[in-house]
């Protein structure tokens, strides 16, 4: 009877491992769905803010984050997923997480893009286990006329961050303290 119980235990364990592997993303369409969202976000960005086309052409790579969801009640957090593109081809997928505390209440969603303007900044981002946006990033803010505030000073920065398409009840969106981690969708 012990042999039968061990055999059943081993078979059951194997079956459970097989079931667990079903949700690991291998053979799923997670990457295709994320790429479609990134395409839509890039197209919206280029249509709404035409100057970003030139910025993307000059960049060594662009990380598009189609949807960041942020919520907070004194303690807050944000999460999103996106894709890094070099020459408009996806090379890696990333998640972005953020935690915060302080006087805050509400929720919002927004998209953002990080333009890596130097090969060194892009290489540092790709080589890190978890890259956090730092002081070397400059923010380009969309103006009311549909132009972004990317002047000569900004375009000389190693990383340019652009937050756009905000909707929700928290005033403003900042990428300070956001950590980016490579994922397999």
C-alpha positions as CSV (number, residue, x, y, z in Angstrom):
1,X,0.0,0.0,0.0
2,X,2.9,2.4,0.7
3,X,4.2,1.9,-2.9
4,X,0.8,2.8,-4.3
5,X,0.6,5.9,-2.1
6,X,4.0,7.1,-3.1
7,X,3.2,6.5,-6.8
8,X,0.0,8.4,-6.4
9,X,1.8,11.2,-4.6
10,X,4.4,11.4,-7.4
11,X,1.8,11.3,-10.1
12,X,-0.3,13.9,-8.4
13,X,2.8,16.2,-7.9
14,X,3.6,15.8,-11.6
15,X,0.0,16.7,-12.6
16,X,0.1,19.8,-10.3
17,X,3.4,20.9,-11.8
18,X,2.0,20.5,-15.3
19,X,-1.1,22.6,-14.3
20,X,1.1,25.3,-12.8
21,X,3.1,25.5,-16.0
22,X,-0.1,26.3,-17.9
23,X,-0.1,29.9,-16.6
24,X,3.6,30.7,-17.1
25,X,3.1,32.6,-20.3
26,X,4.9,30.1,-22.6
27,X,2.9,29.8,-25.7
28,X,0.4,32.5,-24.5
29,X,-0.5,35.7,-26.4
30,X,0.7,38.0,-23.6
31,X,3.5,39.4,-25.6
32,X,1.3,40.0,-28.6
33,X,-1.3,41.8,-26.5
34,X,1.3,44.0,-24.8
35,X,2.9,44.8,-28.2
36,X,-0.5,45.8,-29.5
37,X,-1.0,48.2,-26.5
38,X,2.4,49.6,-27.0
39,X,1.7,50.2,-30.7
40,X,-1.5,52.0,-29.8
41,X,0.3,54.1,-27.2
42,X,3.1,55.0,-29.6
43,X,0.6,56.0,-32.3
44,X,-1.4,58.1,-29.9
45,X,1.8,59.8,-28.7
46,X,3.0,60.6,-32.2
47,X,-0.4,61.8,-33.3
48,X,-1.1,64.0,-30.2
49,X,2.5,65.3,-29.8
50,X,4.1,65.2,-33.3
51,X,7.5,66.4,-31.9
52,X,7.9,63.0,-30.2
53,X,8.5,61.3,-33.6
54,X,11.8,63.2,-33.9
55,X,12.6,62.5,-30.3
56,X,12.1,58.8,-30.9
57,X,14.2,58.8,-34.0
58,X,17.1,60.5,-32.1
59,X,16.7,58.1,-29.1
60,X,18.9,55.0,-28.7
61,X,15.7,53.3,-27.4
62,X,12.2,54.1,-26.1
63,X,10.4,52.4,-23.2
64,X,6.6,52.7,-23.8
65,X,4.4,52.1,-20.7
66,X,0.8,52.1,-22.1
67,X,-1.0,52.0,-18.8
68,X,0.1,52.8,-15.3
69,X,-2.5,52.5,-12.6
70,X,-1.9,54.5,-9.4
71,X,-4.0,54.6,-6.2
72,X,-3.4,56.0,-2.8
73,X,-4.9,56.7,0.6
74,X,-1.9,58.0,2.5
75,X,0.1,55.0,1.3
76,X,0.0,54.5,-2.5
77,X,1.3,52.5,-5.3
78,X,1.4,52.2,-9.0
79,X,1.9,49.3,-11.5
80,X,2.2,48.9,-15.2
81,X,3.8,46.9,-18.0
82,X,5.4,47.9,-21.2
83,X,8.0,47.3,-23.9
84,X,11.4,48.6,-24.7
85,X,11.9,49.3,-28.4
86,X,15.1,49.9,-30.3
87,X,14.6,51.1,-33.9
88,X,10.9,50.5,-33.2
89,X,11.4,46.8,-32.6
90,X,10.5,45.3,-29.2
91,X,13.6,43.9,-27.5
92,X,12.4,43.5,-23.9
93,X,9.3,43.7,-21.7
94,X,9.3,45.6,-18.4
95,X,7.1,46.1,-15.4
96,X,7.1,49.4,-13.5
97,X,6.2,49.6,-9.8
98,X,6.1,52.6,-7.5
99,X,5.3,53.0,-3.8
100,X,4.7,56.3,-2.0
101,X,3.4,57.7,1.3
102,X,2.2,61.1,2.4
103,X,-0.9,63.2,1.9
104,X,-2.6,61.5,-1.0
105,X,-6.0,60.2,-1.8
106,X,-7.5,59.0,-5.1
107,X,-6.6,57.0,-8.2
108,X,-5.5,57.7,-11.7
109,X,-4.2,56.0,-14.8
110,X,-1.7,57.4,-17.2
111,X,0.8,56.4,-19.9
112,X,4.5,57.3,-20.1
113,X,7.5,56.9,-22.3
114,X,11.2,57.0,-21.4
115,X,13.4,58.2,-24.3
116,X,17.0,56.9,-23.8
117,X,19.0,59.6,-25.6
118,X,22.4,58.0,-25.3
119,X,23.6,54.5,-25.9
120,X,25.2,54.5,-22.4
121,X,21.9,55.4,-20.7
122,X,20.2,52.6,-22.6
123,X,22.9,50.1,-21.8
124,X,22.8,51.0,-18.1
125,X,19.0,50.5,-18.1
126,X,19.2,47.1,-19.9
127,X,22.1,45.8,-17.7
128,X,20.4,46.6,-14.4
129,X,18.4,44.0,-12.4
130,X,16.0,46.8,-11.3
131,X,16.4,50.3,-12.6
132,X,14.9,53.3,-10.8
133,X,14.4,56.6,-12.5
134,X,16.8,59.1,-11.1
135,X,18.0,62.6,-11.2
136,X,19.5,62.2,-14.6
137,X,16.0,62.0,-16.2
138,X,14.4,65.2,-17.4
139,X,10.7,65.6,-17.8
140,X,9.1,66.9,-21.0
141,X,5.7,68.2,-20.2
142,X,2.9,68.3,-22.8
143,X,1.8,71.9,-23.4
144,X,-1.8,73.0,-24.1
145,X,-1.1,73.4,-27.8
146,X,-0.1,69.8,-28.2
147,X,3.7,70.4,-28.2
148,X,6.0,68.9,-25.7
149,X,8.5,70.9,-23.7
150,X,11.6,69.2,-25.1
151,X,14.0,72.1,-25.6
152,X,17.7,71.9,-26.3
153,X,18.6,71.4,-22.6
154,X,16.1,68.5,-22.4
155,X,17.4,66.8,-25.6
156,X,20.9,66.8,-24.2
157,X,19.7,64.7,-21.1
158,X,20.5,61.0,-21.1
159,X,16.8,60.1,-20.3
160,X,13.7,62.1,-21.2
161,X,10.5,61.1,-19.4
162,X,7.1,62.0,-20.9
163,X,3.9,61.4,-18.9
164,X,0.7,61.8,-20.9
165,X,-3.0,60.6,-21.2
166,X,-3.7,61.2,-17.5
167,X,-7.2,60.3,-16.2
168,X,-8.3,60.2,-12.6
169,X,-8.5,62.0,-9.3
170,X,-4.9,62.4,-8.2
171,X,-3.4,65.7,-9.2
172,X,-0.2,65.2,-11.2
173,X,1.9,62.1,-11.9
174,X,5.5,61.6,-11.1
175,X,7.9,58.8,-12.1
176,X,10.2,59.5,-9.1
177,X,10.9,56.3,-7.3
178,X,9.5,54.1,-10.1
179,X,11.4,50.8,-10.5
180,X,11.6,49.1,-13.8
181,X,12.2,45.3,-14.0
182,X,12.5,43.1,-17.0
183,X,9.7,40.6,-17.3
184,X,8.4,37.8,-19.5
185,X,4.8,38.6,-20.4
